Amino acid sequence: MKKSGFTLIELLITIVIIGILAGIAYPSYVDSVKKSHRADVQGALMDFAAAMARYQSQNLTYVGAASAVPGTPAATTFAAQTPVHSNNKTYNLTIQAVTASAYTLRATPITSGSQKDDGYLELLSTGERHWDKDNNTTITAAEKTWKSI
């Protein structure tokens, strides 16, 4: 009478193969999640810029869109964190600089979140985009884009 089933060696080999596949797949998954959060905040910055344009058209100035500069936007202007429609916030949104005719919007990763080492993103009223990719708080000429370098 022959018994069917798996031997201990077969099970161990299967577990090792699954472990290797997971070790390869997990970093790719984490990278994809970071990229999707970054794409979400880029869209939020564009929406924030549209909200600033609405504010300026109603008030004839950008001044007053935040109670303090640098600071979070007024609740009537735009949300202070992204994703806007989620409880899992990844970035803080601020108005870094503002004059009657210009502004600088910034999305800074929340320090305890998954994006903490991703560097901040900025959008200027001129449409110029910055991403501090190396997270050293300085924007170089190569970082004046939202594209991965």
Order of alpha helices (4+ residues) and beta strands (2+ residues): alpha-beta-beta-beta-beta-beta
